[in-house]
């Protein structure tokens, strides 16, 4: 089969690889009908996530048709399903608490030492996202093996097009959980750093959860226009000083809740960001956390910080004093996708949540390397690329 494979920094290729097969009785095999390039994939593309190996198949946002099932799978051949990016067993201590991204069994035993060393404990497995998260082949391929298929995938009703439901795999539940973690109360003002896919879904979700105002912060004009479409007020950080603008907009109090949807590759010519960039380029640091620092400084006293954004290693210059003195709370983590799927699918079917607005490009799977370069280099114009195996 054809698959998009990682071969190094800024080097992804279309490889011909072996078709996947059933390994465990709870597995199924999916024939992929749609798969997307995620902003998190760009961290792999830029070489920021460790333990990638040449030839690893990429992709964690995908859906398709069930073509083969293991003896203990609850799925049936011919069903259309969306697959969560987290690989979770459904029965361990964390899964029983619906903390699916903390699953104890999603990582193969021989991969757990890497995460144990770096993070203190292993997390759930992830599709197509390094050997630290299991080394699983991803969904930017014609076929993919799905472990624990009796727990993860959600069946899609007939007649519902892929574009409406594909983002249930990751970014829609991630944006929803970001807003949920902000503990939004009716009348709140919420500031969202980053108007990429997760940020835009967090904006929609914040309004649905009762926020009175949402302030969106980015520097790409097209992304800010999309945020405004959903009712957000906007700040272009290349044109305005963000902290000062937020103080004016909130009467000097600050936002009630802040959401960091930027993560470890923050942009902007700021002193801390320049220092972070130097450390990253000289291998003395890992993450550029400017947006997170700024969100903490801007949040009101007693406010809440939600961090759906991906961070990979160690961060310095973090304003711990401000965090403590202001009495802030922080909630973060990989998304517990399975927890949110039924309700979000219903919201899509009832047209309460729009997802298709995000797609800017649809391309054949074979043009995946071109799609990665486009998404990386043209983020004002490229909001989301969906790859379609078999598309002419």
Buried (B, 14 or more C-beta within 10 A) or exposed (E): BBBBBBBEEEEBBBBEBEEBEBEEEBBBBBBBBBBBBBBBBBBBBBEBBEBBEEEBBBBBBBBBBBEBBBEEBEBEEEBBBBBBBBBBBBEBEBBEEEBBBBBBBBBBEEBBEBBEEBEEEBBBBBBBBBBBBBBBBBBBBBBBBBBBBBBBBBBBEEEEEBBBBBBBBBBBBBBBBBBBBBBBEEEBBBBBBBBBBBBBBBBBBBBBBEBBBBBBBBBBEBBBEBBBEBBBBBBBBEEBEBEEBBBEBBEEBBBBBBBBBBBBBBBBEBEBBEBBBEBBEEEEBBBBBBBBBBBBBBBBEEBBBBBBBBBBBEBEBBBEEBBEEBEBBBBBEBBBBBBBBEEBBEBBBEEEBEBBEBBBBBBBBBBBBBBBBBBBEEBEEBBBBBBBBEBE
